[in-house]
Amino acid sequence: MSAQPSEPPPSNEELDRRLHAVEEFQHHILPGKVDAVAYGLSLVHADVRAIRKTQEQQGEALVSLANTQGRHGEMLAEILRRLPAPPG
């Protein structure tokens, strides 16, 4: 196999241009992106808190419903116990 010719190293002017572009990104663009990500995370956090609160409320409602159904079952059993035996 033949060796690929390597590219010449970049000139000082090219390196200065690249450095300036990185600094521009770091100082002007990156902070805006970081702020946008932080804002997005705050929205997700608020949504997760709301979902957890809703789940807790639904869990409490289910426990209450289960307790009520248990009491209803006990009352039905008492009603059936008091009913006269079927003829026959």
Buried (B, 14 or more C-beta within 10 A) or exposed (E): EEEEEEEEEEEEEEEEEEEEEEEEEEEEEEEEEEEEEEEEEEEEEEEEEEEEEEEEEEEEEEEEEEEEEEEEEEEEEEEEEEEEEEEE
